[in-house]
Amino acid sequence: MTGARSAGFSTVLIALAALSGSALAAPYYSSHSGRAGHGELLFGLGAMGSDTARIDPFTRLDAGDGRTFDVRFQFHFNDNIGIQIDAMGERESTTLREAGFFPDTQDTHTGFVFANFLFDFVPTPITPYLAVGVGNFRHRGLTFFDQNGFPVTTRENGSAFDAAFGFEGHSRGPLCWAVEAKYIYYEFSDFQEAWNRYQFSGHLGFRF
């Protein structure tokens, strides 16, 4: 397991261990969990890995493992249905591998914004949930020198799809938390393959 993935798993385990006790101790109201009609603001840290994306038969790009930070707003219409807006930034170490050349590794940055449908499965203080939606990505990529010797930085942006499964909990007060695993799919122009990316994250926030 790489350092970034280890950090992601550690974030999830620490958040779950620290907060599950208070969430389990929260009063269980006979017919609902208290989410209906409430919003939540959450701040998260995580780790993201990816498959290698092929540019052409001789060139591929490996985004490696990245670290993420995101700010998330969600609103629950009732105990089972809600919406979620998630803005996330990632910093990763990207390696360009070309046949006959040494690999070129540089730090790159990707930003995501997603609008998701939120499905809460059971009205309990610790709730499994599914979030699915679409959004946009903006990638600031590798810097290389063109034929005239001038530095050029590649940039990409476009649409993206995400799907996440996780657990959310809250205490008697406003404190709430979430841990999740997320899948993200998006494409770069002129690539033969799309990106398949996987994120593990932990979140803390408050309900209002």
LINPEFEN-V325139 format. One record per backbone hydrogen bond with DSSP energy under -0.5 kcal/mol. NH is the residue of the N-H (numbers start at 0). CO is the residue of the C=O. If there is no record, write none. Layout:
((NH | CO) (NH | CO))
This chain:
((5 | 1) (6 | 2) (7 | 3) (8 | 4) (9 | 5) (10 | 6) (11 | 7) (12 | 8) (13 | 9) (14 | 10) (15 | 11) (16 | 12) (17 | 13) (18 | 14) (19 | 15) (20 | 16) (22 | 18) (23 | 19) (24 | 20) (25 | 21) (25 | 22) (28 | 26) (28 | 31) (36 | 75) (37 | 34) (39 | 73) (40 | 205) (41 | 71) (42 | 203) (43 | 69) (44 | 201) (45 | 67) (46 | 199) (47 | 65) (48 | 197) (50 | 195) (52 | 60) (54 | 58) (55 | 58) (58 | 55) (59 | 96) (60 | 52) (61 | 94) (62 | 60) (65 | 47) (66 | 90) (67 | 45) (68 | 88) (69 | 43) (70 | 86) (71 | 41) (72 | 84) (73 | 39) (74 | 82) (75 | 37) (76 | 74) (76 | 80) (77 | 80) (81 | 117) (82 | 74) (83 | 115) (84 | 72) (85 | 113) (86 | 70) (87 | 85) (87 | 111) (88 | 68) (89 | 109) (90 | 66) (91 | 107) (92 | 64) (93 | 91) (93 | 105) (94 | 61) (95 | 103) (96 | 59) (96 | 94) (97 | 95) (98 | 57) (100 | 97) (103 | 95) (104 | 102) (105 | 93) (107 | 91) (108 | 139) (109 | 89) (110 | 137) (111 | 87) (112 | 135) (113 | 85) (114 | 133) (115 | 83) (116 | 131) (117 | 81) (118 | 116) (118 | 129) (119 | 79) (119 | 117) (120 | 127) (123 | 121) (126 | 124) (126 | 167) (128 | 165) (129 | 118) (130 | 163) (131 | 116) (132 | 161) (133 | 114) (134 | 159) (135 | 112) (136 | 157) (137 | 110) (138 | 155) (139 | 108) (140 | 138) (140 | 153) (143 | 151) (145 | 149) (148 | 145) (151 | 143) (153 | 141) (153 | 151) (155 | 138) (157 | 136) (159 | 134) (160 | 184) (161 | 132) (162 | 182) (163 | 130) (164 | 180) (165 | 128) (166 | 178) (167 | 126) (168 | 176) (169 | 124) (170 | 174) (175 | 204) (176 | 168) (177 | 202) (178 | 166) (179 | 200) (180 | 164) (181 | 198) (182 | 162) (183 | 196) (184 | 160) (185 | 194) (186 | 158) (190 | 187) (191 | 53) (192 | 53) (194 | 185) (196 | 183) (196 | 194) (197 | 48) (198 | 181) (199 | 46) (200 | 179) (201 | 44) (202 | 177) (203 | 42) (204 | 175) (205 | 40) (206 | 173) (207 | 38))
